[in-house]
Structure formats: C-alpha cells, structure tokens
Amino acid sequence: MSFWFYITIITAFSLIYYGYEKKKKYELKAKEIELEQQKLELEKIKIENGKVNEKETQ
C-alpha cells in the first residue's frame, strides 16, 4: 500500500480521537453545570424553609 494511504488512515484516526475527546469534555462540562444548578436549587429550598421556620417561631 502506498504512503498516502497510511497518512490518510492516521489522520482519520486522529480526527476521530480528537472528536471523542471534545465530546467527553463537553459532556463533563454539561454535567458540572447541571450539578451547580441542583446545588443552587437546594440552597434556595433551604433558604425558603429557613424563612418559613423563622415565621413559625415568632
């Protein structure tokens, strides 16, 4: 087989691997954002419950 065939195969595998790595990073970032959103919602609920509890004790 020719030299150009091997170059093409190596380039194709490199591009596939690069795309796979980018996809993993994107999915990780999306999960981090989702986790941060859940933390904020939990804090919001805690604050709301804290205010409700303060009103009940007064």
PDB file of N, CA, C and O in Angstrom, chain B, residues numbered from 101:
ATOM      1  N   MET B 101       0.842  -1.178   0.000  1.00  0.00           N
ATOM      2  CA  MET B 101       0.000   0.000   0.000  1.00  0.00           C
ATOM      3  C   MET B 101       0.886   1.238   0.000  1.00  0.00           C
ATOM      4  O   MET B 101       2.049   1.205   0.401  1.00  0.00           O
ATOM      5  N   SER B 102       0.308   2.298  -0.452  1.00  0.00           N
ATOM      6  CA  SER B 102       1.121   3.499  -0.613  1.00  0.00           C
ATOM      7  C   SER B 102       1.241   4.276   0.698  1.00  0.00           C
ATOM      8  O   SER B 102       0.491   4.078   1.654  1.00  0.00           O
ATOM      9  N   PHE B 103       2.199   5.143   0.686  1.00  0.00           N
ATOM     10  CA  PHE B 103       2.481   6.009   1.825  1.00  0.00           C
ATOM     11  C   PHE B 103       1.287   6.906   2.130  1.00  0.00           C
ATOM     12  O   PHE B 103       0.977   7.135   3.299  1.00  0.00           O
ATOM     13  N   TRP B 104       0.617   7.412   1.112  1.00  0.00           N
ATOM     14  CA  TRP B 104      -0.524   8.321   1.309  1.00  0.00           C
ATOM     15  C   TRP B 104      -1.712   7.622   1.968  1.00  0.00           C
ATOM     16  O   TRP B 104      -2.480   8.243   2.702  1.00  0.00           O
ATOM     17  N   PHE B 105      -1.849   6.351   1.702  1.00  0.00           N
ATOM     18  CA  PHE B 105      -2.912   5.583   2.349  1.00  0.00           C
ATOM     19  C   PHE B 105      -2.714   5.563   3.869  1.00  0.00           C
ATOM     20  O   PHE B 105      -3.656   5.784   4.630  1.00  0.00           O
ATOM     21  N   TYR B 106      -1.486   5.297   4.296  1.00  0.00           N
ATOM     22  CA  TYR B 106      -1.191   5.271   5.728  1.00  0.00           C
ATOM     23  C   TYR B 106      -1.364   6.649   6.362  1.00  0.00           C
ATOM     24  O   TYR B 106      -1.866   6.762   7.481  1.00  0.00           O
ATOM     25  N   ILE B 107      -0.960   7.673   5.665  1.00  0.00           N
ATOM     26  CA  ILE B 107      -1.144   9.044   6.162  1.00  0.00           C
ATOM     27  C   ILE B 107      -2.635   9.338   6.333  1.00  0.00           C
ATOM     28  O   ILE B 107      -3.042   9.933   7.331  1.00  0.00           O
ATOM     29  N   THR B 108      -3.437   8.927   5.371  1.00  0.00           N
ATOM     30  CA  THR B 108      -4.885   9.151   5.436  1.00  0.00           C
ATOM     31  C   THR B 108      -5.495   8.403   6.618  1.00  0.00           C
ATOM     32  O   THR B 108      -6.332   8.956   7.331  1.00  0.00           O
ATOM     33  N   ILE B 109      -5.093   7.171   6.830  1.00  0.00           N
ATOM     34  CA  ILE B 109      -5.615   6.377   7.946  1.00  0.00           C
ATOM     35  C   ILE B 109      -5.226   7.007   9.281  1.00  0.00           C
ATOM     36  O   ILE B 109      -6.066   7.127  10.173  1.00  0.00           O
ATOM     37  N   ILE B 110      -3.983   7.404   9.427  1.00  0.00           N
ATOM     38  CA  ILE B 110      -3.526   8.027  10.673  1.00  0.00           C
ATOM     39  C   ILE B 110      -4.275   9.325  10.931  1.00  0.00           C
ATOM     40  O   ILE B 110      -4.675   9.598  12.062  1.00  0.00           O
ATOM     41  N   THR B 111      -4.467  10.125   9.892  1.00  0.00           N
ATOM     42  CA  THR B 111      -5.201  11.384  10.034  1.00  0.00           C
ATOM     43  C   THR B 111      -6.652  11.125  10.426  1.00  0.00           C
ATOM     44  O   THR B 111      -7.198  11.825  11.280  1.00  0.00           O
ATOM     45  N   ALA B 112      -7.270  10.140   9.819  1.00  0.00           N
ATOM     46  CA  ALA B 112      -8.664   9.818  10.141  1.00  0.00           C
ATOM     47  C   ALA B 112      -8.794   9.386  11.597  1.00  0.00           C
ATOM     48  O   ALA B 112      -9.694   9.847  12.299  1.00  0.00           O
ATOM     49  N   PHE B 113      -7.914   8.517  12.053  1.00  0.00           N
ATOM     50  CA  PHE B 113      -7.970   8.093  13.452  1.00  0.00           C
ATOM     51  C   PHE B 113      -7.701   9.258  14.404  1.00  0.00           C
ATOM     52  O   PHE B 113      -8.305   9.341  15.473  1.00  0.00           O
ATOM     53  N   SER B 114      -6.811  10.141  14.024  1.00  0.00           N
ATOM     54  CA  SER B 114      -6.526  11.312  14.856  1.00  0.00           C
ATOM     55  C   SER B 114      -7.754  12.198  14.983  1.00  0.00           C
ATOM     56  O   SER B 114      -8.065  12.674  16.075  1.00  0.00           O
ATOM     57  N   LEU B 115      -8.450  12.422  13.881  1.00  0.00           N
ATOM     58  CA  LEU B 115      -9.652  13.254  13.915  1.00  0.00           C
ATOM     59  C   LEU B 115     -10.767  12.600  14.723  1.00  0.00           C
ATOM     60  O   LEU B 115     -11.485  13.280  15.457  1.00  0.00           O
ATOM     61  N   ILE B 116     -10.911  11.299  14.593  1.00  0.00           N
ATOM     62  CA  ILE B 116     -11.928  10.583  15.370  1.00  0.00           C
ATOM     63  C   ILE B 116     -11.611  10.694  16.861  1.00  0.00           C
ATOM     64  O   ILE B 116     -12.508  10.947  17.666  1.00  0.00           O
ATOM     65  N   TYR B 117     -10.359  10.510  17.229  1.00  0.00           N
ATOM     66  CA  TYR B 117      -9.965  10.605  18.632  1.00  0.00           C
ATOM     67  C   TYR B 117     -10.166  12.025  19.156  1.00  0.00           C
ATOM     68  O   TYR B 117     -10.648  12.210  20.273  1.00  0.00           O
ATOM     69  N   TYR B 118      -9.803  13.019  18.366  1.00  0.00           N
ATOM     70  CA  TYR B 118      -9.977  14.413  18.766  1.00  0.00           C
ATOM     71  C   TYR B 118     -11.456  14.717  18.997  1.00  0.00           C
ATOM     72  O   TYR B 118     -11.799  15.383  19.974  1.00  0.00           O
ATOM     73  N   GLY B 119     -12.319  14.250  18.132  1.00  0.00           N
ATOM     74  CA  GLY B 119     -13.757  14.448  18.297  1.00  0.00           C
ATOM     75  C   GLY B 119     -14.276  13.754  19.544  1.00  0.00           C
ATOM     76  O   GLY B 119     -15.128  14.297  20.247  1.00  0.00           O
ATOM     77  N   TYR B 120     -13.776  12.570  19.824  1.00  0.00           N
ATOM     78  CA  TYR B 120     -14.180  11.824  21.014  1.00  0.00           C
ATOM     79  C   TYR B 120     -13.781  12.571  22.283  1.00  0.00           C
ATOM     80  O   TYR B 120     -14.571  12.670  23.223  1.00  0.00           O
ATOM     81  N   GLU B 121     -12.561  13.095  22.311  1.00  0.00           N
ATOM     82  CA  GLU B 121     -12.092  13.851  23.474  1.00  0.00           C
ATOM     83  C   GLU B 121     -12.917  15.116  23.680  1.00  0.00           C
ATOM     84  O   GLU B 121     -13.272  15.449  24.811  1.00  0.00           O
ATOM     85  N   LYS B 122     -13.223  15.819  22.599  1.00  0.00           N
ATOM     86  CA  LYS B 122     -14.043  17.031  22.705  1.00  0.00           C
ATOM     87  C   LYS B 122     -15.430  16.696  23.231  1.00  0.00           C
ATOM     88  O   LYS B 122     -15.981  17.439  24.044  1.00  0.00           O
ATOM     89  N   LYS B 123     -15.996  15.589  22.778  1.00  0.00           N
ATOM     90  CA  LYS B 123     -17.326  15.172  23.230  1.00  0.00           C
ATOM     91  C   LYS B 123     -17.304  14.870  24.723  1.00  0.00           C
ATOM     92  O   LYS B 123     -18.224  15.258  25.443  1.00  0.00           O
ATOM     93  N   LYS B 124     -16.269  14.184  25.198  1.00  0.00           N
ATOM     94  CA  LYS B 124     -16.166  13.871  26.618  1.00  0.00           C
ATOM     95  C   LYS B 124     -16.061  15.146  27.446  1.00  0.00           C
ATOM     96  O   LYS B 124     -16.701  15.257  28.492  1.00  0.00           O
ATOM     97  N   LYS B 125     -15.263  16.105  26.992  1.00  0.00           N
ATOM     98  CA  LYS B 125     -15.116  17.367  27.719  1.00  0.00           C
ATOM     99  C   LYS B 125     -16.432  18.131  27.744  1.00  0.00           C
ATOM    100  O   LYS B 125     -16.791  18.716  28.765  1.00  0.00           O
ATOM    101  N   TYR B 126     -17.145  18.127  26.634  1.00  0.00           N
ATOM    102  CA  TYR B 126     -18.430  18.823  26.556  1.00  0.00           C
ATOM    103  C   TYR B 126     -19.439  18.192  27.509  1.00  0.00           C
ATOM    104  O   TYR B 126     -20.152  18.904  28.218  1.00  0.00           O
ATOM    105  N   GLU B 127     -19.504  16.862  27.531  1.00  0.00           N
ATOM    106  CA  GLU B 127     -20.441  16.170  28.418  1.00  0.00           C
ATOM    107  C   GLU B 127     -20.089  16.417  29.882  1.00  0.00           C
ATOM    108  O   GLU B 127     -20.983  16.583  30.712  1.00  0.00           O
ATOM    109  N   LEU B 128     -18.801  16.442  30.205  1.00  0.00           N
ATOM    110  CA  LEU B 128     -18.374  16.710  31.573  1.00  0.00           C
ATOM    111  C   LEU B 128     -18.775  18.118  31.992  1.00  0.00           C
ATOM    112  O   LEU B 128     -19.264  18.322  33.104  1.00  0.00           O
ATOM    113  N   LYS B 129     -18.572  19.080  31.116  1.00  0.00           N
ATOM    114  CA  LYS B 129     -18.942  20.467  31.424  1.00  0.00           C
ATOM    115  C   LYS B 129     -20.453  20.586  31.620  1.00  0.00           C
ATOM    116  O   LYS B 129     -20.904  21.306  32.511  1.00  0.00           O
ATOM    117  N   ALA B 130     -21.233  19.893  30.805  1.00  0.00           N
ATOM    118  CA  ALA B 130     -22.692  19.927  30.942  1.00  0.00           C
ATOM    119  C   ALA B 130     -23.118  19.335  32.285  1.00  0.00           C
ATOM    120  O   ALA B 130     -24.026  19.857  32.932  1.00  0.00           O
ATOM    121  N   LYS B 131     -22.475  18.258  32.705  1.00  0.00           N
ATOM    122  CA  LYS B 131     -22.802  17.649  33.997  1.00  0.00           C
ATOM    123  C   LYS B 131     -22.413  18.566  35.147  1.00  0.00           C
ATOM    124  O   LYS B 131     -23.129  18.641  36.146  1.00  0.00           O
ATOM    125  N   GLU B 132     -21.277  19.271  35.019  1.00  0.00           N
ATOM    126  CA  GLU B 132     -20.869  20.214  36.057  1.00  0.00           C
ATOM    127  C   GLU B 132     -21.881  21.348  36.184  1.00  0.00           C
ATOM    128  O   GLU B 132     -22.216  21.759  37.295  1.00  0.00           O
ATOM    129  N   ILE B 133     -22.362  21.848  35.068  1.00  0.00           N
ATOM    130  CA  ILE B 133     -23.358  22.925  35.089  1.00  0.00           C
ATOM    131  C   ILE B 133     -24.658  22.426  35.707  1.00  0.00           C
ATOM    132  O   ILE B 133     -25.287  23.139  36.490  1.00  0.00           O
ATOM    133  N   GLU B 134     -25.060  21.217  35.365  1.00  0.00           N
ATOM    134  CA  GLU B 134     -26.284  20.642  35.931  1.00  0.00           C
ATOM    135  C   GLU B 134     -26.151  20.465  37.442  1.00  0.00           C
ATOM    136  O   GLU B 134     -27.094  20.737  38.186  1.00  0.00           O
ATOM    137  N   LEU B 135     -24.989  20.012  37.895  1.00  0.00           N
ATOM    138  CA  LEU B 135     -24.756  19.841  39.326  1.00  0.00           C
ATOM    139  C   LEU B 135     -24.801  21.184  40.046  1.00  0.00           C
ATOM    140  O   LEU B 135     -25.379  21.289  41.128  1.00  0.00           O
ATOM    141  N   GLU B 136     -24.202  22.198  39.459  1.00  0.00           N
ATOM    142  CA  GLU B 136     -24.231  23.537  40.053  1.00  0.00           C
ATOM    143  C   GLU B 136     -25.664  24.057  40.145  1.00  0.00           C
ATOM    144  O   GLU B 136     -26.036  24.680  41.139  1.00  0.00           O
ATOM    145  N   GLN B 137     -26.455  23.808  39.129  1.00  0.00           N
ATOM    146  CA  GLN B 137     -27.857  24.231  39.144  1.00  0.00           C
ATOM    147  C   GLN B 137     -28.614  23.520  40.266  1.00  0.00           C
ATOM    148  O   GLN B 137     -29.420  24.145  40.956  1.00  0.00           O
ATOM    149  N   GLN B 138     -28.371  22.245  40.452  1.00  0.00           N
ATOM    150  CA  GLN B 138     -29.036  21.500  41.521  1.00  0.00           C
ATOM    151  C   GLN B 138     -28.619  22.022  42.891  1.00  0.00           C
ATOM    152  O   GLN B 138     -29.441  22.096  43.803  1.00  0.00           O
ATOM    153  N   LYS B 139     -27.339  22.386  43.041  1.00  0.00           N
ATOM    154  CA  LYS B 139     -26.876  22.952  44.306  1.00  0.00           C
ATOM    155  C   LYS B 139     -27.588  24.267  44.600  1.00  0.00           C
ATOM    156  O   LYS B 139     -28.002  24.515  45.733  1.00  0.00           O
ATOM    157  N   LEU B 140     -27.728  25.106  43.581  1.00  0.00           N
ATOM    158  CA  LEU B 140     -28.403  26.384  43.770  1.00  0.00           C
ATOM    159  C   LEU B 140     -29.871  26.187  44.133  1.00  0.00           C
ATOM    160  O   LEU B 140     -30.402  26.900  44.985  1.00  0.00           O
ATOM    161  N   GLU B 141     -30.522  25.232  43.495  1.00  0.00           N
ATOM    162  CA  GLU B 141     -31.920  24.942  43.826  1.00  0.00           C
ATOM    163  C   GLU B 141     -32.048  24.437  45.259  1.00  0.00           C
ATOM    164  O   GLU B 141     -33.001  24.786  45.957  1.00  0.00           O
ATOM    165  N   LEU B 142     -31.101  23.621  45.700  1.00  0.00           N
ATOM    166  CA  LEU B 142     -31.119  23.116  47.069  1.00  0.00           C
ATOM    167  C   LEU B 142     -30.929  24.254  48.066  1.00  0.00           C
ATOM    168  O   LEU B 142     -31.615  24.302  49.087  1.00  0.00           O
ATOM    169  N   GLU B 143     -30.006  25.168  47.781  1.00  0.00           N
ATOM    170  CA  GLU B 143     -29.805  26.327  48.650  1.00  0.00           C
ATOM    171  C   GLU B 143     -31.066  27.185  48.701  1.00  0.00           C
ATOM    172  O   GLU B 143     -31.441  27.684  49.762  1.00  0.00           O
ATOM    173  N   LYS B 144     -31.706  27.353  47.569  1.00  0.00           N
ATOM    174  CA  LYS B 144     -32.937  28.144  47.507  1.00  0.00           C
ATOM    175  C   LYS B 144     -34.010  27.513  48.391  1.00  0.00           C
ATOM    176  O   LYS B 144     -34.708  28.218  49.120  1.00  0.00           O
ATOM    177  N   ILE B 145     -34.143  26.199  48.329  1.00  0.00           N
ATOM    178  CA  ILE B 145     -35.130  25.494  49.148  1.00  0.00           C
ATOM    179  C   ILE B 145     -34.788  25.643  50.628  1.00  0.00           C
ATOM    180  O   ILE B 145     -35.674  25.862  51.454  1.00  0.00           O
ATOM    181  N   LYS B 146     -33.496  25.525  50.963  1.00  0.00           N
ATOM    182  CA  LYS B 146     -33.087  25.676  52.361  1.00  0.00           C
ATOM    183  C   LYS B 146     -33.405  27.074  52.871  1.00  0.00           C
ATOM    184  O   LYS B 146     -33.875  27.232  53.998  1.00  0.00           O
ATOM    185  N   ILE B 147     -33.153  28.085  52.054  1.00  0.00           N
ATOM    186  CA  ILE B 147     -33.440  29.464  52.450  1.00  0.00           C
ATOM    187  C   ILE B 147     -34.934  29.658  52.637  1.00  0.00           C
ATOM    188  O   ILE B 147     -35.366  30.266  53.617  1.00  0.00           O
ATOM    189  N   GLU B 148     -35.728  29.144  51.705  1.00  0.00           N
ATOM    190  CA  GLU B 148     -37.184  29.267  51.827  1.00  0.00           C
ATOM    191  C   GLU B 148     -37.690  28.559  53.077  1.00  0.00           C
ATOM    192  O   GLU B 148     -38.546  29.093  53.782  1.00  0.00           O
ATOM    193  N   ASN B 149     -37.181  27.383  53.358  1.00  0.00           N
ATOM    194  CA  ASN B 149     -37.595  26.650  54.557  1.00  0.00           C
ATOM    195  C   ASN B 149     -37.130  27.363  55.817  1.00  0.00           C
ATOM    196  O   ASN B 149     -37.834  27.357  56.827  1.00  0.00           O
ATOM    197  N   GLY B 150     -35.975  27.965  55.771  1.00  0.00           N
ATOM    198  CA  GLY B 150     -35.474  28.717  56.916  1.00  0.00           C
ATOM    199  C   GLY B 150     -36.348  29.908  57.213  1.00  0.00           C
ATOM    200  O   GLY B 150     -36.621  30.194  58.379  1.00  0.00           O
ATOM    201  N   LYS B 151     -36.798  30.614  56.188  1.00  0.00           N
ATOM    202  CA  LYS B 151     -37.672  31.762  56.379  1.00  0.00           C
ATOM    203  C   LYS B 151     -39.027  31.319  56.902  1.00  0.00           C
ATOM    204  O   LYS B 151     -39.622  32.000  57.737  1.00  0.00           O
ATOM    205  N   VAL B 152     -39.517  30.194  56.423  1.00  0.00           N
ATOM    206  CA  VAL B 152     -40.799  29.668  56.888  1.00  0.00           C
ATOM    207  C   VAL B 152     -40.680  29.295  58.357  1.00  0.00           C
ATOM    208  O   VAL B 152     -41.576  29.596  59.145  1.00  0.00           O
ATOM    209  N   ASN B 153     -39.583  28.642  58.736  1.00  0.00           N
ATOM    210  CA  ASN B 153     -39.384  28.239  60.125  1.00  0.00           C
ATOM    211  C   ASN B 153     -39.250  29.450  61.034  1.00  0.00           C
ATOM    212  O   ASN B 153     -39.741  29.418  62.163  1.00  0.00           O
ATOM    213  N   GLU B 154     -38.598  30.519  60.579  1.00  0.00           N
ATOM    214  CA  GLU B 154     -38.467  31.734  61.376  1.00  0.00           C
ATOM    215  C   GLU B 154     -39.832  32.366  61.619  1.00  0.00           C
ATOM    216  O   GLU B 154     -40.089  32.852  62.720  1.00  0.00           O
ATOM    217  N   LYS B 155     -40.704  32.373  60.632  1.00  0.00           N
ATOM    218  CA  LYS B 155     -42.033  32.956  60.774  1.00  0.00           C
ATOM    219  C   LYS B 155     -42.870  32.151  61.753  1.00  0.00           C
ATOM    220  O   LYS B 155     -43.654  32.720  62.512  1.00  0.00           O
ATOM    221  N   GLU B 156     -42.714  30.834  61.746  1.00  0.00           N
ATOM    222  CA  GLU B 156     -43.495  29.978  62.634  1.00  0.00           C
ATOM    223  C   GLU B 156     -43.069  30.156  64.085  1.00  0.00           C
ATOM    224  O   GLU B 156     -43.911  30.077  64.979  1.00  0.00           O
ATOM    225  N   THR B 157     -41.787  30.394  64.345  1.00  0.00           N
ATOM    226  CA  THR B 157     -41.300  30.514  65.715  1.00  0.00           C
ATOM    227  C   THR B 157     -41.582  31.889  66.307  1.00  0.00           C
ATOM    228  O   THR B 157     -41.555  32.037  67.528  1.00  0.00           O
ATOM    229  N   GLN B 158     -41.846  32.881  65.499  1.00  0.00           N
ATOM    230  CA  GLN B 158     -42.082  34.236  66.020  1.00  0.00           C
ATOM    231  C   GLN B 158     -43.470  34.442  66.454  1.00  0.00           C
ATOM    232  O   GLN B 158     -43.818  35.530  66.913  1.00  0.00           O
TER     233      GLN B 158
END
